[in-house]
Amino acid sequence: MKTSLKFFPWICFFVWASVVQAQRLSPVEQIPMESYQTMREVERYQMKVAEKYYLKQEYKIAMAEYEKYLSLYESSSGAAYAQLMWSQCLVKLRKVNTAIREGFQSVIDYWPDAVEAKTAEYLIARAYLDMGEVEKAKLSFRAVIDNDAESSLAVFSRSSLLEIARTAQDDVAQLKLLDELTYKTERSDASKDVCAAASRELARYHAYRGNTREVIRALQTTYQGSSLDHHIYQYGSEGIRHLLRQEGGEAKVKSFASGLIEQLDGSIPDDLDSDSNLARANETFSRIIGLHTSAKNGEALLKTIERAEKLLGASDARLGQLAGYYKSVGERDKARSTYRKFEDQAKAKSHIALMLREEKKYQEAIDLYRELTQEDADRVDDYLWAIAECYEAEQDYKNAVQAYRQTDRYPANYLRMAQCHRRLKDWNEALGLYNQLKSSESHAAEAIYQMGHTYEEAGQRENAIKAFQSTCRNHPKSKAASRAHAHLQTKYQITATFGGAKAE
């Protein structure tokens, strides 16, 4: 039989062609390649049946099917795997001690040289961790690493030990494990994602301490080129913000940001003739300006923008970053003046209108948005929506309703209009809007749920209860039903809601 399966070094994806599942087996649950290749077709079929029930989370039936495999094909190359998965079913059924004693240990005892025996050792460690027996888990994970430090199971064990150290807030152990995963672990198909995640966590650890060189070193193990620059900027900005919140952190920020910017500066191409190099230069200057903004270094930021404009010309994007800096340090008039320098005046006015909203100057913002509806036809609906939000923010609900009615954002506009009518205590108007929304299958559950609250606000207790119960009964799998179910229990002490409860 021909296959086009991709293999990890020690496992293959055990995906059966006739069964399309949204859920997949985890790497440690997948059948070893050497076991699968030597199985007969009849054996594969029985394994397929067991796996189907396992993926459907029908673990008792899956157990019976794995047990059937063992009784029929005890000497098969798949027997050890069947025993392993039988044990996993017990874990899923919360019978963890039995899984260790009668399941995983049997794999080790009967098939000591099989790949599944090593997997069983790892799964025993995971089982101990699931039971909260942390010390036993740590010893078992370390044993897996000692048996084969370069294996995928060793990588997963280090990741689990990292999880334990993180929970225990053991910084020394965390740093050691992150270092092992980032620098000392070979990156195979099975381990690369774990190692990449460790490199990012290690970069964040050092960024929070202002260690420029270590941030860059950790990220260089996973990224290069523009992707490296992006992550340096991301974790650098995060680190700067963290340091500025710490007592005495300002002292570290200057040298930390300077080192990151020096690294990024090296990515600006000397030759700016090609579109790709121009794009890279603009992208890099944007990141450098962003770091200056985070570090609140206005003088350096202005010099960087001046340098960028000499090389690349004026840019609304860079002016926007400068305006953002002025806003961040409270110089709002300078921010407005900077926006007015935009080539795209519609975008400039939109930013200024947003500032007016931030300052609760809603009528001025509305006037500016009305100008924009005449000047920028492509975004009229955005401006009408903003006008409606301004009216709602200043509690002018009648005008807000009229403004929302002009927008083309169904069903969001109907929901906002109904909310405004509720603020005005126009209960019938609100209920009428929700009734219109009920005709849409995708919005019916939320509409009926909101009708319940409307009746409640109007003092109509029985109608409110009926609406909440209707949400649960007619749309039991919706988020609105979950909220209705919880509300009926907490406010009305009604538990029989005919649906909406979260699955156990």
N, C-alpha and C positions, 0 to 999 in steps of 0.2 A: 504494500500500500504506500503510495507516494504521499509525502507530507511537506508542508512549507512552514513548519513550526520553527520559531526562533528559540534557541536554547540558552539558558544560563550555563555556567561551567559545570554544574552538578545536577541541574534539574531541567525538565522541559515543561512547557506549558501544556497542561493536560486539558485541552479544550476539544470537546467532541463535536463533530460537524453537524450532527442532527439536533443538538441542543444549544440554542442561543440564549445565554444567560446574561442579565445585566450585572450579576455578581460574579466574581471570579475567585478562585482559590488564591490564598496568599502564597508567596514564594516557598515557604517551608511546608505548605500543604500540597505542593505539586509533585507529581510522581517522578522519581529519578529516571533519567533517560535510559540507563542500562536496564532497569526493570521493565520499562514500557516496551522497549524494542524487542525483547525476547518473549513477551506474552503472546499467547494464541488469541485468535479473533474472538473465540467464545469467552475467554477470560476478560478481554477488553470490554466486551459487551456487559458482562456482569459488573465490572468496575464502573462502567458508565451509568448503570442503573443506580448504584449506590451514590455516586457523585451527584446525580440529578437531585436526589432527595436531600443530600447534604447542602447543596447550594440553595435549595428551597427552604432551608432551616427546619426541615422535618427530620430531626436528629434521631429519634427513636426508630423510624423506618430505615434511615440510612444505616444505623447500627446493625439492624437485622440483615440488610443487604451486604454489608461488609463481612458480617459473620457467616452469611451464606457463601460468600466467596472463599472464606477460609476453610469451610467444611468441604467444599467442592474441589478446591485447587490448593490444598495445603502445601504442596511441594512446588508451586508456581513461583516464578521470579517476582510476582506481584504480591505474594503473601505478606511479606514484611510491611509493605505499604498499606495493605488492607488492615493489618493490625494497628498500624500507626493512626490511620484515619478512624478506626473504631474507637481508639483512645481519645481522639479529638472530639468525637461525638459526646463522649462522657464529660469532657471539659465543658462543652457547650451546654450540657444539661446540668452543669454545676456539681457534678460528681467528681470533683478534682482528685481527691485522695484515691478513689478507685481507679481513675485514669492513670495515675502515677504507678500505683502498686500492681494492678492487673493488666494495664495496657502498655504504657511506654516501657516499663521495666521488662515486660515480656519480649518486646522488640529487641532490646539490648541483650537479653539472655539467649534468645533463640537464633538471632541473626547478628551476632556481634561484629561481623566484618562488613555488614551491609551499610550503604549510605544512610538508610533509614535509622540505623542504630545511633548515628551521630545526631541526626535530626531529633530523635527521641530524647537524647540528653539535653538538647536545647529546649525542647518543649516541656520537659520536666522543670527546668529552671523558670520558664514562663509560668508554668502552673503554680509553682511556689510563690511567685510574685503576685499572681492573681489571688492567692489565698492570704496574702499579707505576710507571708513568712520571708521577710526581706533578707535576713542573714543567710538562710538556706539558698535563696535565689541567687544572692551574690556569689556564694561559693560554687554553685552549679554553673553560673555563667562564666566564672573564671576558669572552671575545669574545661568548658568547651573551648575557650580561648587557648588554654595550655595544650590541649590535644592537637589543635591545628590553627595556629595564630593567623594564617593567611586565608582561611576558608571564609565563605559567605556567612556561615553560622557564627564565626568569630566576630564578624562585622555586626551582625544583628545582636550578638551578646554585648558587645561594647555599647551599642545604641541603647540596649535595655539597662545596662549599668549606668549610663548617662542619665536615663530617666529616673533611676533610683537616686543618684547623686543630686539631681535637680530638685526632687521632692524633699530630700534631706537638707537642701541648701548647703551642700558640701562643696564649696568653691574649689578646693584643692583637687578633689576627685573629678569634678566637672572639667577643669582645665586640662588635667592629665588625659582624660578620655577624648576631649575635643582635639587635643594635640595628636593623639594616636590616630584618630579617624581622619584628620585633615592631612597630616604629613607622613604617616607611617603605614597607611593601609593602601594596598594596591587597588585601583579603581576598575573593577570588572563590571559587567552588565548588572550583576546582582548588588554590588556595593556602591556604585557611583552616586546614586541618589542620597543614600545615607551620608556618604562622605561630603557631598556638596552641601547638604544641610548643616553638617558639622562645621564646615569652613565658614558658612554664613554666621552661625552662632558664635564661632570663635572671633570673627571680625567684629560682631556686635559687642562681645565681651571687651575687646581691646578698645573699641571706639568709645565705650562708656568710661574708659580710663585715660583716654587721650593718647593712646599708643599708635601713632601714625604708621610707623614701619610695620608693626604687627598686623594692623588692619589690612594694609596692602598685601603683605606676604600671604596672609590666609586666603584672601580673595583671588590671588594669582594662581592658586592651586586649582581653581574651578573655572575662572573666566579669563578672557583676553579681549583686547581691542575695545570697541565701544561698550560691550557688555561689562567689561571690567570697570571702565570709567563710570558706567551707570551705578554699579554696586558700591564703588568707592564713594560716589556722591550720596547715595542712599544711606549707607551706614555712617558716613562722615557727618551728614546733616543730623541724623538721629543722635549721634554721640555728642555733637556740639550742643544740641538742645538739652540733652541730659546734663552735661557739665554745667551749663548756665543755670540750671536749677539747684546745683549743689553749692554749699557754702565754700567759697574760695575757688570755685570751678573756672571763673573767668580767667585766672592766671594760666590755665592749661589750654584754653580755647585758642588763643592767638597762635601758639606754636603748632598745635594740632591742625588747625585749619590751614596754616601756612604750608605744612608738609603735604597735606592732601592736594592743595592747589598746585604745588610744585609738580606733583605726580601728574595731575590732569593737564597742566600746561604743556607737558611733553607730547600730548596727543594732538595738539594743534598742528596741522600739516604746514610745511613751508611752502609747498606749491598749491596755490588756490585756484588754479585754472580749471580744474574739473568740478562738475556738480557734486560728486561724491565727497571730494575734499572740502568744498564749501559747506556742505551739510554737516560734515564732521566738525569743522571749525565752529560753526554756529552752535551746534550741540554742546561742544566743550565749553565755549564761553558761557553758555546758559548755565551749565553746572558750576563753573567757577563763580559766577555772579550769585548763584543760589547759596553757595557756601559762605560767601562774604555776607549775604543777607542774614543767614542763620547766625553767623558770628557777630552780627551787628557792627560790621566794620565798614562804615559808610565811605570813608576816604578811599580805601582800597577798591571798593565797589565802583566809585565814580571813575577812578583811574582805569579799571578794567573795561568799563563801558566805553570810555574814550578810546582806548586801544582797539577794542572790537570795531568801533565805528570807522577808525582809520583803515583797518584791514578789510572790513566787510560792508561798510556803509551803514546808514541809519536803519533801525529795526524797531517796529512797534513792540515786538516780543521783549526786546531788551529794555525799552522804555517802560513796559508793563512791569518788568522785574524791579526797575528802579522805583516806580510808583509803589509797588508792594513793599519795598524796603521802607520808604517814607511812612507808609501806613503803619508798619510794624513798630516804628519808633515814635509814633504819635504826631508826625509832621504832615497832617492831612491836607493843608493848603498846598504844600509842595507836591503832594501826590496828585492833586487835582490839576495843578499846572503841568505836571509831567504827562498826564493823560491827554491834555489838550494839544500836546505836540504830536500825537499820533497822526499818521497818514490816513488811517481809517477812522474818520471822525464819528461814524456811527458806533464803532466799538468804543471809542473814547467816551462818548456820551453815555453809553450803557454802563461803563465802569463808574462814571461820576454819579449816575442815577443810583447805582448800588450803594455807593458811599452815602448818598443822601438817605437811603433807607436805613443804613447802619446807624445814622445819626438821628433817626426817627423824624426826619423832615419829609413826611410822606407826600404832602401836596406838591412840593418842589419836584420830588421824584416823578410824580404822576405827570406833571407838566412836561418834563423832559422825555418821558416815555411816549407821550402823545406826539411830541415833535418827531420822535423816531418812527412812529407808525407812518408818518408822511414821507420820511426820508429813506427808510430801509424796508422796502416791500418784502424782501425775502424772510424777514423775521417778525412780521407783524403779529403773529400769534404769540410769540414769546413776550412781546411788549404788552399786548393786551392782558396776558396772564399776570405779568408783573404789576400792571395797574390794578387788577383785581386783588392781588395779594396786598398791595399798599392800602387799598380801602379796607380790607379785612383787618390788617394790622392796626389801623386807627379806629377800628370798631364801627366803621360806617358800612354796616352790613347790607343795607338796601342797595347802595351803589356797587358794593362788592358783587352782589347777585347779578346785577345788570352787566357788570364787566365780565364775570365768568360766563354768562350766557353768550357773549360774543366770541368766546374762544372755541377752538376746534380740538378739544382734548377730552372727548368722551372715553371713559366714564368719570375721569377725575373731576371735570367741571361740575357734573351733577352732584358728586359727593360733596364738593366744596359749597355749592349752592345750598344743598340740604343742610349742611352744618351752619351756614349763615342764617337760614330760616329758623333753625333751632335756637340760635343765639337771640333771635328776635321773638322767640316763643310762637312763631307761626307753625304750629305743629302739623296742621293739615297740608301746608305747602311742602314741608319737609317729607311727610309721608307720601305725598303724591310723586315726588321725585324718586324716592326709594322704590315705589311701586313700578315706575317706568324701568328702573334698573333691574327689577326682578325678571323681566322678560329676556334678559341676556344670561345665558347659562353660566358664563364665566364670572359674572358679577352678582348673581342672585344671592349667594350665601352671605356676602358682605352686606348687601342691601337689606336683607331680612334681619340680620344681626343688628344693624344700625336702627332699623325700625323698632326693635326691642328697646334700645336706649331712648329713642324718641318718645315712645309710649311711657317709659319710666319717668322721663323728665316732665311729661305732661300729667303725671300722677295717675296714669291708667295701669295699675299694677297687673291685673289679669291679662290684659292685652300684651303687656311687656313679656310676661311669662310665656304666653302662647307663641310670641315671635321668637323668643330664644329657643324654645322647644322645637319649633318648626325648623330653625337653622340646624339643630342637632339631628332631627329626624330625616330631613330631606337632603342634607349635605353633610353626612357624618364624617367624611374624610377631609373636609376643608379646615383651614386655619380658623375661620370664623366660628365653626362648630366647636372647636377646642376652647375658644374664648367664651362662647355661650355656655358651654358645659360648666366651665370653671365659675362663671358669673352666677349661674343658677345655684350652684352648690354654696358659694360664699355669701351671696346676698339673700337668697330665698331658702337655703337649706333643702333644695330639691336635688335628689341624686338620680332619680329615674328620668333621664333626659333623652332616651331613645337614640343615643349616638353622641359622637363628639369627644368621648373619653379617649385619652391616649392609649395606644396599644401597650399591653404589658410585655 
